[in-house]
């Protein structure tokens, strides 16, 4: 269990401390971010995988009613929901009530997301899409 906590802490820290260089050299994105309705129409019923610089971060399953299930790669699932706030798509999860807000753009290869938090530079790209639900076995399942 300690290994999973350390892994989660490291991923969270990496997520929060995106390098300033990313802010200086953003990936080209579409002109306007998706509206909440456009995002909902695109994502609902799908499980999307996201990566940064070719490294997969995790996957999120988008359920009806703006419910979501997120999992960092090789980690437990987090259940939550999303909402629109000032043009951002914001996510709140059961284990972390702090909204995580993003701007999503539709690219020819899928979605591109820019984190609207303090770092302002984390950018993720959709690298996979499926209708298969996330596998969420739960914590400490096994021997």
N, C-alpha and C positions, 0 to 999 in steps of 0.2 A: 504494500500500500504506500509506503514511504516513497518508493520510486515513482509511482504515479503522481503523487503530490508534487514531487520535485520536478517531474516532467511538465506537469500542468503549470507550475509556477514559472518555469523557464519559458514555456510557450507564451504565457500571459505577459511576462516581462518583455520578450521579443516583440510581441504584438504592440505593447505600449511604447516601446522605445525604437520605433522605426527610424532609420537613419535620415538625417537632414538631407542627404544627397537625393533621396527619393523625391523630396519636395522640390528640389532644384531641377530635376529632369523627369517630369511626369510623362507617363505614357499618353499618347494622343487619344483623346476620348471624343465621343460625339458631342455636338454643340449643347444639347440640353439634357439635364438629368431626367430619368424616368419619373413620372408622377406615381403616386401611390397606386392608382388604378392600373397604369401600365405595368408596374412591377408585379402587382397581384395577378394580372392576366398572364404574364410571362411565367411566373414562378410557381403558382399554385398547382399542386399535383406532381411536382418534380422534386428530385433530390439533386442538388447542384454541388459540385466540388470546386473549391477555390484554391488558387496558388499564388504565391508571390515569387517573382523571379524564377519560375519553374519549379519551386518547392511547394508541394501540396500542404496547405494548412489544415484543411478539414472539409467537412461536407455539411450541408444543411438541407433538411427536408421541409418543404413548404406545404402546410396542410390548409384545408378550408378554414375560414374564420380567422385568418391571419395568425394562425398558430405555427410554431416552428420547433424543430428538433435539430440542435447543432452538436457536432462532435469534432474536436480537434482530432487529427490523425492519431489513431491508437489510444483514444481516451474515452471516458464515459460520455454519454449523451447528456445534453442540457436542454431542458424543456422551457419554452417561452412563447412570446408573441411579438409581433411587430406592429408599428403604427407610423403614421406620417407626422412629422413636426417641421414646419418651416421649410418644406421642400426636401427634407431628409427622410430616409427610411431608418427608423430606430428600432432596435431590438432590446428586449428586457428578458432575462432568463431567471428561472426559479432560484438559482444559487447566487445570482448577482443582480440586484434591483437597479443598478446604474445603467441608464440607457446607453447603448452603443449605436451611434448614428453614422450613417453612410449615405453617400450619393451614388446611385447606380446609373450606369449609362449602357445603352444597347450598342454593341459592336457587332461586326459581321461574324465574329467567332464566339459570341455569347456576351455575358455581362462583364462589365468592368466596374469595380467599386472603389471609391475613395473614402477613407475614414475621415469623419468630420470632428474628431477629438482633438486634444491638445497638440498632438504631434503633427496633425494635418498632412502627413505624408504617406501613410500606409495605403498601398494600392494592391488590390487583389483582382485576379482575373478568373473567370469561369473556365475550368479546364475539363469538366465532365458534367454530363447530364443523364439522368436516369429516372424511371418511374418506380424503381425499386426502393422500398422504405429503408431507412438506416437500420442497421442491426444494433440494438441497444440491450446487451445482456445484463447490464446493471453492475454495480460495484461488488467487488470481492466474490464473483461467481466462480465456482470451480472447487478444487480440492481444498 
